[in-house]
Amino acid sequence: MIKGIRRAAIYARVSTDGQTTANQLQELRTTAERNGWDVVEEFVDHGISGAKGRDKRPRLDALWKGVGRKDFDVVMVWAVDRIGRSLQHLIAFLEELQSKRIDLFIHQQGIDTATPAGKAMFQMLGVFSEFERSIIRERVKSGIKRIRANNPDKGWGRRKLEESRPEVAARIVELRKQGLGMVAIAKIVGVSSRTVQVLLQRPSEDHSSATKDETVKMDERCIEAV
């Protein structure tokens, strides 16, 4: 390859074996030639849905690994849905390209991240990524609340230590009052030091119900057994 010529990788995909990638490949090869890019490798997945992840698309996986090695300067695809129909998969792929400073050319949508307008798309990745993560978090929280409300007697999801094992929470607080460190406390009660830290960092009212030794005498045998 002549020094200074950009190395291009082409990715093409069709959903069924009856379809062909010939048109996609030809158009992208022509574009690469017009831009003076050297196509160093072509990756083609046949008969695989865009809803499938990287683990189900061997050639996309191979492309991804090439990106990780920085084997290319630009990745070319026919349309954005050739990469995937999942926003999560798309964002992950774009973030990987951005982290390796590899550009993306999408023919149908007219996107070229080597241009100022294309670079702006990369800058929006963090916004979209955080937006999706916040949606997922809210859905998970709502789902847990709904299930707990409908099944109050059934334990589901990650509950606070004060709720799941109040006697352990009380023991942790008491040992801390005695001056013991978090690691020592964790060994005594049989939980991780991180669990101890999280409990002790919460506002006191959050675990007060488990520490009312003065007003509610807990079963000493239960505490000592912990």
C-alpha positions in Angstrom: 0.0 0.0 0.0 1.3 3.5 -0.9 2.0 5.6 2.2 -0.8 8.0 2.9 -3.6 6.0 1.2 -6.3 5.1 3.6 -7.0 1.4 4.3 -10.7 0.6 3.9 -12.7 -2.4 5.1 -16.0 -3.2 3.5 -18.8 -4.9 5.4 -21.9 -6.3 3.6 -24.8 -8.4 4.8 -28.0 -9.9 3.5 -30.7 -11.5 5.6 -31.6 -14.5 3.4 -29.6 -16.9 1.3 -31.7 -15.8 -1.7 -30.4 -12.3 -1.6 -27.0 -11.1 -2.9 -24.4 -8.6 -1.6 -23.1 -8.0 -5.2 -24.7 -4.6 -5.6 -23.6 -3.5 -2.1 -20.0 -4.5 -2.7 -19.8 -3.0 -6.2 -21.0 0.4 -5.1 -18.7 0.5 -2.1 -15.7 -0.6 -4.2 -16.4 2.2 -6.7 -16.7 4.7 -3.9 -13.4 3.6 -2.4 -11.7 3.9 -5.7 -13.2 7.4 -6.2 -11.9 8.5 -2.8 -8.5 6.9 -3.3 -9.0 4.3 -0.6 -7.3 0.9 -0.7 -9.8 -1.9 0.1 -7.7 -4.3 2.2 -10.5 -6.7 3.2 -14.1 -7.4 2.6 -16.4 -9.0 5.2 -19.7 -10.6 4.1 -22.4 -12.3 6.2 -24.9 -14.2 4.2 -28.4 -15.2 5.4 -28.1 -13.5 8.8 -30.6 -11.1 10.3 -29.5 -7.7 11.4 -31.1 -8.4 14.7 -28.4 -10.9 15.5 -25.5 -9.8 17.6 -21.8 -10.0 16.9 -21.6 -13.5 18.3 -24.0 -14.8 15.6 -22.3 -13.0 12.7 -18.8 -14.4 12.1 -17.7 -11.9 9.5 -18.9 -8.9 11.6 -17.0 -10.4 14.5 -13.9 -10.7 12.3 -14.3 -7.1 11.3 -14.6 -6.0 14.9 -11.4 -7.8 15.8 -9.7 -6.1 12.9 -10.9 -2.7 14.2 -9.5 -3.7 17.6 -6.1 -4.2 15.9 -6.5 -1.0 13.9 -6.1 -2.9 10.6 -8.2 -0.2 8.9 -8.6 3.5 8.7 -12.2 3.5 7.5 -15.0 1.0 7.6 -17.5 1.1 4.7 -21.1 -0.2 4.7 -24.0 0.1 2.3 -26.6 1.3 4.9 -26.8 1.6 8.7 -29.1 -1.4 9.0 -26.4 -3.6 7.5 -24.5 -3.1 10.8 -27.5 -4.0 12.9 -31.1 -3.2 13.7 -30.4 -2.9 17.5 -29.5 0.6 18.7 -27.4 -1.1 21.4 -25.4 -3.0 18.9 -25.0 0.0 16.7 -23.8 2.3 19.4 -21.3 -0.3 20.7 -19.8 -0.7 17.2 -19.6 3.1 16.7 -18.0 3.6 20.1 -15.4 0.9 19.2 -14.6 2.7 15.9 -14.3 6.0 17.7 -12.0 4.7 20.4 -9.6 3.4 17.7 -10.0 6.6 15.6 -11.3 4.7 12.7 -13.8 6.4 10.4 -17.1 5.1 9.2 -18.6 5.6 5.7 -22.4 4.7 5.3 -23.4 5.0 1.6 -27.2 5.2 1.8 -27.3 7.7 4.6 -24.5 9.8 3.2 -22.5 9.6 6.5 -18.7 10.0 6.4 -17.1 10.6 9.8 -14.0 12.0 8.2 -16.0 15.1 7.5 -17.0 17.7 10.1 -20.7 16.7 9.8 -19.8 13.1 10.2 -17.6 13.8 13.3 -20.6 15.5 14.9 -22.4 12.2 14.8 -19.6 10.6 16.8 -19.9 13.4 19.3 -23.6 12.5 19.8 -22.8 8.9 20.6 -22.3 9.6 24.3 -25.7 11.3 24.4 -27.6 8.4 22.8 -25.7 5.9 24.8 -26.5 7.5 28.1 -30.1 8.0 27.0 -30.4 4.3 26.3 -28.8 3.3 29.6 -31.2 5.6 31.5 -34.2 4.0 29.8 -33.0 0.6 30.7 -32.4 1.6 34.3 -35.9 3.1 34.6 -37.5 0.0 33.0 -35.6 -2.3 35.4 -36.6 -0.2 38.5 -40.2 0.0 37.4 -40.3 -3.7 36.7 -38.9 -4.5 40.2 -41.4 -2.2 41.9 -44.3 -3.7 40.0 -43.3 -7.3 40.8 -42.7 -6.5 44.4 -46.1 -4.7 44.7 -47.9 -7.7 43.1 -45.9 -10.3 45.0 -45.1 -8.8 48.4 -44.2 -12.2 49.9 -41.8 -13.1 47.1 -38.2 -12.0 47.1 -37.1 -10.7 43.7 -34.4 -8.4 42.5 -31.5 -7.0 44.6 -32.8 -5.9 48.0 -31.1 -3.8 50.6 -29.3 -5.8 53.3 -31.5 -4.1 55.9 -34.5 -5.7 54.2 -33.1 -9.1 53.3 -31.0 -9.7 56.5 -31.8 -7.1 59.1 -29.9 -9.0 61.8 -26.7 -8.8 59.8 -27.2 -5.1 59.1 -27.6 -4.5 62.9 -24.5 -6.5 63.6 -22.5 -4.5 61.1 -23.5 -1.2 62.6 -22.8 -2.4 66.1 -19.4 -3.6 65.2 -18.6 -0.3 63.5 -19.6 1.5 66.7 -17.0 -0.7 68.5 -14.3 0.7 66.2 -13.8 -2.3 63.9 -12.7 -1.7 60.3 -14.8 -2.6 57.3 -12.6 -5.6 56.3 -12.7 -7.0 59.9 -16.5 -6.5 60.1 -17.0 -8.3 56.7 -15.0 -11.3 57.9 -17.0 -11.5 61.1 -20.5 -11.3 59.6 -19.6 -13.2 56.4 -20.3 -10.6 53.7 -18.0 -8.6 51.4 -16.3 -5.5 52.6 -18.1 -3.6 49.7 -21.5 -4.7 51.2 -20.3 -3.3 54.6 -19.2 -0.1 53.0 -22.5 0.5 51.1 -24.6 -0.1 54.2 -22.6 2.2 56.4 -22.6 5.0 53.7 -26.4 5.1 53.6 -28.2 7.7 55.7 -28.7 6.4 59.2 -32.5 6.4 58.8 -32.2 3.9 56.0 -31.0 1.2 58.4 -32.3 2.5 61.6 -35.0 -0.1 61.8 -32.2 -2.7 61.9 -30.2 -1.0 64.6 -32.7 -0.1 67.3 -30.9 -2.2 70.0 -32.2 0.2 72.6 -35.8 -0.1 71.8 -36.1 -3.5 69.9 -34.0 -6.3 71.4 -33.1 -8.7 68.6 -32.5 -12.3 69.2 -28.9 -12.5 70.5 -28.6 -16.1 69.4 -29.4 -15.1 65.8 -26.8 -12.3 65.8 -24.1 -14.4 67.3 -24.8 -17.2 64.8 -24.0 -14.7 62.0 
